[in-house]
């Protein structure tokens, strides 16, 4: 067993493992459970840990920590998943995938009583009650309850109303009865049969069977109108409108899909968000998102199996047709899996994935609100990973050249610290050694000047340099770093404008980063800031050169006089508009007259 030599006793246990489904448990030297796993074939699965070196560092660390093992044989893969799931919850091993949101969601309960109650609860008891949900958003659950109370006069008291209770005259009519919100269940003013027609309709709404209920209400309204019972028909009409309003808020995907389960996924390197939706009559009637934290190298099929088992255990789901992005690594009894590519089922999968993505964003926002530094750390880790850096890029610099129509060539350097602009560190450069519009040579000059000076002054160097341009500008930047001995010490990339390609030194094939990636957004922000900063400086310099040339054309007016006038009046236009007296207050009467005459436009001369 290369790399991970184990005791003779452990080797013997592995050698005699059966070729059957089961669950295996690994222990460390102290006898603590550190990992629980399921297997279709125990012998093949367990042996795979010890007969090779793994790509994942954490898997290798797990194998080194294993001092002993045990196993349990079970009849099927489904049984293995059930047992593994319960053992993980019991022992919470350090190397197992972790369900991070193992919390109770609220349900709407309909009790099993003579006059059933309808209320919100977080306790799913086996007491004969019917439970609908769960509702991941408590506000939505309260909204549904409010709708039901508007639709039907159901009781809200907790009285133990039985036939004996009513017969003994224990009930007292309360305010709810007098305002029409209850029909007097406690006194038997409404029969259990009539009351339970309300409950049956409530269950229809909670099951998402609103189309059937609407059809029933339409038929009843028509019947009552025919019988000239207009007040009762109006009452049903109001119920009809409320149910229509409730139905319009459901996510209707397709009227052709009767009943189906959907699992959508969104993940990153560490956390996986799996959304479960139950669809009935084309409407999403249940949605729950589970969040798992990867501990080893668990893949999507494995995590999907965990999520399906969790939903099955907590919600009592019996799977039939299930829409998934990938087939789970365990087959569930009675379940058929579909990976849709187009059509209504593909739209359903998209809706579920969108919910998973939103849960991920909500979790990130929650983390950042409670720990502002967490977002920065995560962002820098993302950039480090995307650009294959050896350290976190706390300090990034970006360069851009500006020479409109070949005049006044300048360059800009913008600095980001921890992913945000550090404007006090921005720098402008006037190109000194390059003749004409040569972006490559200009880039080389600017980087050479910038980092030679930083090294001479003992300033911190960036971890990443971004140059605005493709392979040519990147090559010039690399030459500059090579010349001053920084090649290999600072990472450098180029970003091309056309398709936002990212170029790396020595690689002719660019990297195309996901358009929604935070890394790309940071790089684009860097590039846009460098461009804006460079253009502003270029315009100012070009404007100043035009001002100086206008004053330089006047005989007898030297650079010092021109500078004094510009400093005081700010522009040639204001100098031209100034009176001789105002000019004389700055440069004296004689020069004031000379400037005034020199700035008279040719067409204004008589």
C-alpha angles and dihedrals in degrees: 000000000000121000094359111061112185138191121280090244092056092046090053091051091052093046094058098043113132125244093239138103115277150124124268128200126203123206131194125225091279092054094252118147106246102168140015121192140174126223140189086208114023097196096049095043099047093043090055090067094060107034099068146024111260129226091228115080092208092054090053090049090051092052092049090052096051111109100159142001143200134188143200123211116220132182100243144015089251090057089049091053092048092051094043090051094052093045092050090053091047099048102021092209115209095236099047126099109268126223099218099186099051093151135130119256123207121261132194108238126202107196127224098239139121087261103022121218124220117211146141119264141164093206116088102199131180093234101123093267122131115239125203124191141345100235113205089192111057092196090061090050091053089048091054091049090050090051091051092050089051091049100045136021097238122166121254099187122105096223115141093239112190132152089261091051091053094044092053089055094237094142125097121194110243136201091274089065094049094051093048097252095115132030096218102267092169092063097038091248088142122041120241089239093056092042091052091056085067090049092050091053091046089054089051091055092047091049090052093246092135095135092061091046092049090051090050091050091049091053092047092048090052091049093048092047091052088052090049091242092139099161092056090045090053090052090054090047090058090050089049092054093049092051091047089053091049092048092051089061093056120096101253111192105162137351089211096064111085106181131346143145122233133195118193124183139204120174146164133190096296112012129053122195116201119188121201120200129181114205123199125176089354094302128108104241099168133030130174129167122207123199120210128188114214115231100174129006098300111170129216097262090054094046091045090056090052091050093048091051091048092051091046092052099043101036100030092236119175108203123224115151112008127188112212138165090227134011111262117239092242125061113226118213112262094004125127118192127218128190102195122204100184143359132046095324091054088051090052091052089050091052091051093048089049090055090050090050091050091051089053091051091047091051091050092049090049091050093047092049091054096036113024091184092059093072092051092049092048092047093050091047089053093051091045091053096044094048096037093237124173094222140021111281099234089153120043127172128194128196132203133177123219125190112146109201089349095292130127097357112212138164134208134212120198123189129212121192118195090349096307132099115265098198095181087066096052114119137195124210129199108210108241110170103037122088116210129352102323108150095181095053090041091054091050092049094049096048091046092052094043099051098034087059095045090053093046091051093044093240124157116270122223123254091220135029121197119195121197103236144050134272096317097056091041092053090051090050091050091050090052093050091046092052094053095042099253099111107127093014096079124038115228132190136174127222119207117208102220102069100357091255116177115217125201125201112272094008118105093189111080127221117243109206121205108271090232094050118124088219092060091047091054092048091048090049090051092049094046092048092049090049094047093046092047095047091050091053092045092052092048092049093047091048092050091050090053091050093049092048091052092055094037089063092065113092112234096023113108132192095269093052091047091049092049091052094047092047091052103037099028095214144037089242092061092044089053091049094047121103122243088252092055091047091046090056087065107033106010132262098281095052090040090061091046092051092046092052093042094055096050106119113241092240090055094058116103 
